[in-house]
Amino acid sequence: MAEVPEIPPGLDLPAQELKIRESLLAAGGPLASAMRAVEAREWRTQGWLTLCWLWVQFLVVVRGFRGATTVADYVEAAARFVGWVDEQRLDMRALQARDLDNWQKWLYMRRRLSVSARRQALMAVRSLYGYMASRDEAKNVTVGYAAPKRVTSTAKKYTATQLRALFVAVKQGESELVVLRDTALLLLLLAGGLRREEISALRVDQLELASDRKGQVHVFGKGAKERTVPIEGPVVRSLVIWLEARSRIEELHTDTVFVNLSRNGGKGAGLGVKAIEDTVKRTAKRAGLGSWGVHRFRVTFATMLYDDGTDIERIRVLMGHESIETTRRYLAVSSRMNRHSLKAHRQHAALGTVPDDLPLWAQDLERKRYGTSILPPR
């Protein structure tokens, strides 16, 4: 458990909320880091520190947001927003739509944020103002305010050759313990389709391994949604072996499944999102891949299920998607989706030709089917 800093000036919370603050800061992780940064800064906006803590506790405790990284991202975005409000000497409780326009322009010009990053920032501010409006703290200025248009790009997946290269490369880790951890990590990314935040926060008690062949993973995903993902085969065996090795680590400080094994500090602590990304990057470079990404395992998971005949609705549930349209975007790169094309004989009928590779009897059938006025005689 991390050491909890003293209550900073300007923070006015009831006793119960102070205990929750202590619990969240002591737990460590990205949310604790984000809130420590908020507490360490001086704010011009009166009451912001107290408001921020009440909003965070509403998201975590009342709404049940289990993705600490999601809430941490919200806090960082909201803190940047309030910092801008302070810089402009505005009253955050009396903002208008044109102020949001100026903030978005500031994010574009000064922060150089992409469309998706500015959209995410607005989602955080929208959540904050929704909370404030529900507590009669301020009018929700974000109601009806249009977010930056979502930019959709084609999903990317790993090919069978790339996957084989990755799992050969992962065996070249710096130690046997690292190989066991990274193999289990990559297999679970592939066979479970978990998000990087989900696998970073995954606890041992969320794994249900009845044997070394089949099991289940209970996942706490975005928006306080829970889902159960069945797993089988090598991933289960790999997890069993890793957990046995993990239990022998003397410096263990967490109940998360994947832990830091670095000798440079932090050994035994939970493996953060950045460390998971670095693990995939390191393995991909060793495998000679030109491009890579943690999220590609998730896309590969969805497309493999679809190619094996799994129903799209079932894939949506396993992925934890709220909208089936999101699932469809993942499946656009599946082999099954790209298997459908206009048949050659339809094109030959339009051209008035016969495929050269057809046997003579089949060419005669084509002529009889479409008539000699369409297809030339032999």
Steps between C-alpha positions, in 0.01 A plus 500: 500500500632844405549775755207745509593871494355745749174676420593799282374853563166566333375141523179492702354150507273329756657226713362213287633653176839558665521128575416417138771747389749324724401160360531610135836669551637206697400258222745663261467476123414760234201647683699557819778663295253728323338611828837558667587732211171687541562542874857621446393791279362838606166583340337838444152348467356493850383161620640310201708261710200397710277478193755282319516251787121483531468441124767228502336324794166522321651327193686233697263429788151601387527428128734207554764588241755222547739611228738714706676609182176636353428713809864611511476614136182691588672667795801606292278641224276683748804640684639636171160656432482669841861613456394668175199656676735639767737633234213679326369627836156359431238368740460129425148510643388766251657388171323526166528305176740754349735434793502131408578603141802697621612208719482260206703744289756520781528121507553504124749787481689486829476135601504364143243237592347278234128485428461182705694650795285816493189286482618302805572825686145621432358171630685556829376859530148387408512246784622766743228748408237226506601431859499871588154552347360200689619661825377849406860622489476647149310489173620223268653709223591187303138401431446518124864588435624305198812293550777492239408255226622150567773389262464133415790303360524143382572260784828311484557138598794263528545243225570135581865551399535803728346313793742210457791746490377670817473179699843386383646837602334501842704192593816711470425698816772603743406236758282192537259692723464778243436242226225336709333835575523641148380177338193493724444871441510478120290184492233661718497809277443271200261244652303740722482819296560714810572872484841613628337667804305185576802271490706747705238508778416126479512337844567138583148454638358597160645182349298182530726215391318176570775298329803560281281475189197723552417806705329838514612859541265740679571840349409842636492718191410850388204675657478263798400212271586144598535205265625143512736375230552122472853386418647162411815332380857633530396830663355317800806282542727803462306692766517207744878474457546878535285521813703224661821689423343830608412356842871445568594868448606628841452871420134463399301817585179455305222256413514584128579206271789660314774663707819695445814283498753779448802512730517878455219563745132425533543123497186327617270793419222477244594526133367833372353580160826655378695191610258275307544715190878482543484121533312467170732754333814321622371160385384635163838659430673175592265321259590741220149645462480835325192609694321377809253596772330361810161572346579281198466192721144609576419542130662164425292335775176636347586410140611147590171439682306631202700292252427194715124566468420679826192723486568877496277563803696245703826664392361838610430361846844339530665825391300712743375732225191708568419536130509221247621756244829516688530123466426522129792740454731241653366225274550699180851350472396139563562235235134399509382858439739537205409163353196643323552641151301524180539166324699489178212356296289811573774719357544272196125516437520882499799490264351231275799272553565151634771417758798341322549247777150348464476156335317493165185341645480776761546766231204349311289518817590867540393570142168320547440682831562851367421445131715529191407867472713568811785250481699446181483158331784255539 
